[in-house]
Amino acid sequence: MMIHANFPGLLEAFFTDRLMRQRKASPHTIASYSDTFRLLLEFIQLRLKKAPSALAIEDLQPTLILEFLDSLEKDRGNSARSRNVRLAAIHSFFRYAAFQLPNHSALIQRVLAIPVKRYNRTQVAFLIRPEMDALLGAPNLETWSGRRDRALLMLAMQTGLRVSEITGLRCDDLVLGRGSYIHCTGKGRKERCTPLLKESHAVMREWQRERRGVPSDPLFPNAHGGPMSRDGVEYLLAKHVAAAKKRCLTLSRKRISPHVLRHTAAMRLRHSGVDLATIALILGHESPQSSQVYTHADIEVKEKALAKASPFAASTGRYHPGDRTLAFLKSL
């Protein structure tokens, strides 16, 4: 394949030759990389007053790329982790460019030297049972979209599927019977089957009867019958969280995203005593090490460990403050 020396041609070859033909990247990876360069080119167009089709590789200076990364955090409110994802896409392109444009190796190496940004790793957020019940009770079951949303939310909280896996589900991926399960294709094109619990089985059976789609149809369609987008899932989740906050006030203190539903499924398994290797298998993690975050977030595990290490004469258990009224009377 002929590689063009100009930037637009090189960028097109990066997607068609490098990502699609050589690496056979997934549609999700291609979409993520495409979003990165769309944002980058829009930023450069505003700064340099040049159309993307008129750009040269020399226009992508490291200082300009750093300004773009900073704008993601300041102007768009992206986290440092999201910033690093965008930088990884840019690095991937410049590694490809290093082989195609060796005469620009100095510029390319300076871009590749841009480091990822370090960030504080917070504990994973997840929902407790009352919060889950409030969220599942939020959709209006008198409407088609409400019944769809309840099935989607329950499936997400029980199986821990990623958003991309949920939106990619087809009708034939739902297998109901004596051993009900959901089949999906996750990261790295890894296929896995996740069993459905009794409660989820009942809800999904109701939805399957109402959906009545052919095997290749999306299991959770949008209003036009096509597959839902990530933005669509985030929208419906935000809508139902807002309604659920009226029934469960603790939801107001949490920032609920689709990934929080995945963490919720993992923490339910952790609280039930399931080992990390099995949790990694159910969630489709590459390694059990990825599931270590759920041990750090599980305060019950820490409490049991501290109880084992407490002095012989000391009573075990977590501290709880005394009654305020009794404390006031004792202080008189």
C-alpha positions as CSV (number, residue, x, y, z in Angstrom):
1,M,0.0,0.0,0.0
2,M,1.3,3.5,-0.9
3,I,1.8,5.7,2.1
4,H,1.3,9.5,1.5
5,A,3.8,11.9,2.9
6,N,1.3,14.6,3.7
7,F,-0.4,14.6,7.1
8,P,-4.0,13.9,5.9
9,G,-2.9,11.0,3.8
10,L,-0.8,9.6,6.6
11,L,-3.7,9.9,9.1
12,E,-6.0,8.1,6.7
13,A,-3.4,5.3,6.1
14,F,-3.0,5.0,9.9
15,F,-6.6,4.1,10.3
16,T,-7.1,2.0,7.1
17,D,-3.6,0.3,7.0
18,R,-2.3,0.2,10.5
19,L,-5.5,-0.1,12.6
20,M,-7.9,-1.9,10.3
21,R,-5.6,-4.1,8.1
22,Q,-2.6,-4.8,10.2
23,R,-3.9,-4.7,13.8
24,K,-7.5,-5.5,13.0
25,A,-8.6,-3.2,15.7
26,S,-12.1,-3.4,17.2
27,P,-14.7,-0.9,16.2
28,H,-14.6,0.5,19.7
29,T,-10.8,1.2,19.4
30,I,-11.3,2.8,16.0
31,A,-14.1,5.0,17.3
32,S,-12.0,6.1,20.3
33,Y,-9.0,7.0,18.1
34,S,-11.3,8.7,15.7
35,D,-12.8,10.9,18.5
36,T,-9.3,11.8,19.7
37,F,-8.1,13.1,16.3
38,R,-11.4,14.8,15.6
39,L,-10.9,16.8,18.8
40,L,-7.2,17.4,18.1
41,L,-7.8,18.7,14.6
42,E,-10.7,20.9,15.7
43,F,-8.3,22.4,18.4
44,I,-5.5,22.9,15.9
45,Q,-7.8,24.5,13.4
46,L,-8.8,27.1,16.0
47,R,-5.2,27.8,17.0
48,L,-3.5,27.8,13.6
49,K,-6.5,28.9,11.5
50,K,-5.7,26.0,9.1
51,A,-8.2,23.5,7.8
52,P,-7.3,19.9,8.8
53,S,-6.9,18.9,5.1
54,A,-4.2,21.6,4.8
55,L,-2.1,20.5,7.8
56,A,1.4,19.2,7.5
57,I,3.2,16.9,10.0
58,E,5.3,19.9,11.1
59,D,2.2,21.6,12.4
60,L,1.7,19.0,15.1
61,Q,4.4,20.4,17.4
62,P,4.7,18.9,21.0
63,T,3.9,22.2,22.5
64,L,0.6,22.4,20.6
65,I,-0.3,18.8,21.5
66,L,0.4,19.6,25.2
67,E,-1.9,22.6,24.9
68,F,-4.6,20.3,23.5
69,L,-4.2,17.8,26.3
70,D,-4.4,20.6,28.9
71,S,-7.6,21.9,27.2
72,L,-9.2,18.5,27.6
73,E,-9.0,18.9,31.4
74,K,-9.6,22.6,31.7
75,D,-12.3,23.2,29.0
76,R,-13.9,19.8,28.6
77,G,-13.6,18.7,32.2
78,N,-11.9,15.4,31.3
79,S,-10.0,13.5,34.0
80,A,-6.3,12.8,33.9
81,R,-7.1,9.2,32.9
82,S,-9.2,10.4,29.9
83,R,-6.3,12.7,29.0
84,N,-3.9,9.7,29.0
85,V,-6.3,7.7,26.7
86,R,-6.2,10.5,24.2
87,L,-2.4,10.7,24.4
88,A,-2.1,7.0,23.9
89,A,-3.9,7.4,20.5
90,I,-1.6,10.2,19.5
91,H,1.4,8.2,20.5
92,S,0.2,5.2,18.4
93,F,-0.1,7.5,15.3
94,F,3.4,8.9,15.8
95,R,4.9,5.5,16.2
96,Y,3.4,4.6,12.9
97,A,4.6,7.8,11.4
98,A,8.2,7.0,12.6
99,F,8.4,4.3,10.0
100,Q,6.7,6.3,7.2
101,L,8.5,9.6,7.7
102,P,12.0,8.9,8.9
103,N,13.1,12.4,7.9
104,H,10.8,13.8,10.6
105,S,12.2,11.5,13.3
106,A,13.3,14.4,15.6
107,L,9.8,15.8,15.7
108,I,8.2,12.4,16.2
109,Q,10.5,11.5,19.1
110,R,9.7,14.7,20.8
111,V,6.0,13.9,20.6
112,L,6.6,10.3,21.8
113,A,8.4,11.8,24.8
114,I,5.3,13.5,26.1
115,P,4.7,11.6,29.3
116,V,1.4,10.3,30.7
117,K,-0.1,12.3,33.5
118,R,0.0,10.8,37.0
119,Y,-3.3,10.9,39.0
120,N,-4.6,9.9,42.3
121,R,-6.3,6.5,42.3
122,T,-9.5,6.7,44.2
123,Q,-11.5,3.8,45.5
124,V,-14.1,2.4,43.1
125,A,-17.7,3.6,43.6
126,F,-20.5,1.1,43.8
127,L,-24.1,0.9,44.8
128,I,-25.4,-0.8,47.9
129,R,-28.7,-2.7,48.0
130,P,-31.1,0.1,48.8
131,E,-29.5,2.3,46.1
132,M,-29.8,-0.6,43.6
133,D,-33.5,-1.1,44.5
134,A,-34.2,2.7,44.1
135,L,-32.5,2.8,40.7
136,L,-34.4,-0.3,39.5
137,G,-37.6,1.2,40.7
138,A,-37.1,4.4,38.9
139,P,-38.1,3.4,35.3
140,N,-41.8,3.8,34.4
141,L,-42.9,0.2,33.6
142,E,-46.0,1.5,31.9
143,T,-43.9,2.6,29.0
144,W,-41.8,0.5,26.5
145,S,-38.7,2.5,27.2
146,G,-39.1,2.1,30.9
147,R,-39.3,-1.7,30.6
148,R,-36.3,-1.7,28.4
149,D,-34.3,0.5,30.8
150,R,-35.2,-1.7,33.8
151,A,-34.0,-4.8,31.9
152,L,-30.8,-3.0,30.9
153,L,-30.0,-1.7,34.3
154,M,-30.6,-5.0,36.0
155,L,-28.5,-6.9,33.5
156,A,-25.7,-4.3,34.0
157,M,-25.7,-4.6,37.8
158,Q,-25.9,-8.4,37.8
159,T,-23.4,-9.3,35.1
160,G,-21.0,-6.4,35.2
161,L,-20.9,-6.0,31.4
162,R,-19.1,-3.0,30.0
163,V,-21.2,-0.3,28.2
164,S,-19.7,-1.4,24.9
165,E,-20.7,-5.0,25.6
166,I,-24.2,-4.1,26.5
167,T,-24.8,-1.9,23.4
168,G,-23.3,-4.6,21.3
169,L,-25.7,-7.3,22.5
170,R,-27.9,-9.0,19.9
171,C,-31.2,-10.9,20.6
172,D,-29.5,-14.2,20.1
173,D,-26.9,-13.4,22.8
174,L,-29.6,-13.8,25.4
175,V,-30.1,-17.6,26.1
176,L,-33.0,-18.4,28.4
177,G,-33.8,-21.9,29.6
178,R,-32.7,-24.3,32.3
179,G,-29.2,-22.6,32.3
180,S,-29.9,-19.0,31.3
181,Y,-26.9,-16.9,30.4
182,I,-25.8,-13.8,28.3
183,H,-23.1,-14.1,25.7
184,C,-20.9,-11.2,24.8
185,T,-17.7,-10.3,23.1
186,G,-15.5,-8.0,25.2
187,K,-12.1,-6.4,25.0
188,G,-9.5,-8.2,22.8
189,R,-12.4,-10.0,21.1
190,K,-12.7,-12.4,24.0
191,E,-16.0,-14.1,24.2
192,R,-17.6,-15.0,27.5
193,C,-20.9,-16.3,28.9
194,T,-22.3,-15.0,32.2
195,P,-25.1,-16.9,34.0
196,L,-28.2,-15.0,34.9
197,L,-29.6,-15.1,38.4
198,K,-33.3,-16.0,39.1
199,E,-34.4,-12.3,39.4
200,S,-32.5,-11.3,36.2
201,H,-33.9,-14.3,34.4
202,A,-37.5,-13.3,35.1
203,V,-36.9,-9.7,33.9
204,M,-35.0,-10.7,30.8
205,R,-37.6,-13.2,29.9
206,E,-40.3,-10.5,30.0
207,W,-38.2,-8.2,27.9
208,Q,-37.4,-11.0,25.4
209,R,-41.1,-11.6,24.9
210,E,-41.8,-7.9,24.3
211,R,-38.7,-7.3,22.2
212,R,-39.5,-10.0,19.6
213,G,-36.5,-9.3,17.5
214,V,-34.7,-11.5,15.0
215,P,-31.4,-13.0,16.2
216,S,-29.3,-10.2,14.6
217,D,-31.4,-7.3,16.1
218,P,-30.0,-5.3,19.0
219,L,-31.2,-6.6,22.3
220,F,-31.6,-3.1,23.7
221,P,-32.7,-0.9,20.7
222,N,-33.1,2.9,20.7
223,A,-36.3,4.6,19.8
224,H,-35.5,4.1,16.1
225,G,-34.8,0.4,16.4
226,G,-31.0,0.7,16.0
227,P,-28.4,-0.2,18.6
228,M,-28.1,2.2,21.6
229,S,-25.0,4.4,21.8
230,R,-22.8,4.9,24.9
231,D,-24.3,8.4,25.1
232,G,-27.8,6.9,25.1
233,V,-27.0,4.6,28.0
234,E,-25.4,7.5,29.9
235,Y,-28.5,9.6,29.3
236,L,-31.0,7.0,30.5
237,L,-28.9,6.2,33.5
238,A,-28.7,9.9,34.5
239,K,-32.4,10.3,34.1
240,H,-33.3,7.3,36.3
241,V,-30.6,8.3,38.9
242,A,-32.2,11.7,39.2
243,A,-35.6,10.0,39.9
244,A,-34.0,7.5,42.3
245,K,-32.4,10.2,44.4
246,K,-35.9,11.2,45.6
247,R,-36.3,7.7,47.1
248,C,-32.7,7.1,48.3
249,L,-30.8,10.2,49.5
250,T,-27.4,8.4,49.5
251,L,-27.4,8.5,45.7
252,S,-27.0,12.3,45.9
253,R,-23.5,11.8,47.3
254,K,-22.4,9.6,44.5
255,R,-21.5,10.2,40.9
256,I,-23.2,7.3,39.0
257,S,-21.8,6.3,35.6
258,P,-22.3,3.1,33.7
259,H,-19.0,1.8,35.0
260,V,-20.3,2.2,38.5
261,L,-22.9,-0.5,37.7
262,R,-20.0,-2.8,36.6
263,H,-18.3,-2.1,39.9
264,T,-21.6,-2.8,41.7
265,A,-21.7,-6.3,40.2
266,A,-18.1,-7.0,41.2
267,M,-18.6,-5.8,44.8
268,R,-21.7,-8.0,45.2
269,L,-19.6,-10.9,44.2
270,R,-16.8,-9.8,46.6
271,H,-19.2,-9.4,49.5
272,S,-20.4,-13.0,48.8
273,G,-16.9,-14.3,49.3
274,V,-16.1,-14.9,45.6
275,D,-12.4,-15.0,45.0
276,L,-10.7,-12.4,42.8
277,A,-9.8,-14.9,40.0
278,T,-13.4,-15.8,39.5
279,I,-14.5,-12.1,39.6
280,A,-11.9,-11.4,36.9
281,L,-13.3,-14.3,34.9
282,I,-16.9,-13.0,35.1
283,L,-15.9,-9.4,34.3
284,G,-13.6,-10.4,31.5
285,H,-10.5,-8.9,33.0
286,E,-7.2,-9.8,31.4
287,S,-5.6,-10.7,34.8
288,P,-6.9,-11.2,38.3
289,Q,-4.6,-8.3,39.3
290,S,-7.3,-6.0,37.7
291,S,-9.7,-7.2,40.3
292,Q,-7.5,-6.1,43.2
293,V,-9.3,-2.7,43.4
294,Y,-12.4,-4.5,44.8
295,T,-10.4,-5.8,47.7
296,H,-9.2,-2.2,48.5
297,A,-12.8,-1.0,48.3
298,D,-14.3,-3.7,50.5
299,I,-14.3,-2.3,54.0
300,E,-15.7,-5.6,55.4
301,V,-12.6,-7.5,54.4
302,K,-10.5,-4.9,56.2
303,E,-12.6,-5.0,59.3
304,K,-12.3,-8.8,59.5
305,A,-8.5,-8.5,59.1
306,L,-8.2,-5.9,61.9
307,A,-10.4,-8.0,64.2
308,K,-8.0,-10.9,63.8
309,A,-5.1,-8.6,64.8
310,S,-6.8,-6.9,67.8
311,P,-5.5,-7.5,71.4
312,F,-6.9,-10.4,73.3
313,A,-8.6,-8.3,75.9
314,A,-10.1,-5.8,73.4
315,S,-13.6,-6.1,72.0
316,T,-13.8,-6.3,68.3
317,G,-16.1,-4.5,65.9
318,R,-16.3,-1.2,64.1
319,Y,-16.6,2.0,66.1
320,H,-20.0,3.6,66.2
321,P,-20.7,6.9,67.9
322,G,-23.0,6.9,70.9
323,D,-26.5,8.4,71.0
324,R,-26.3,12.2,71.0
325,T,-29.1,12.7,73.5
326,L,-27.6,10.3,76.0
327,A,-24.3,12.0,75.6
328,F,-25.9,15.3,76.4
329,L,-27.6,14.1,79.5
330,K,-24.3,12.5,80.7
331,S,-22.5,15.8,80.2
332,L,-24.9,17.7,82.6
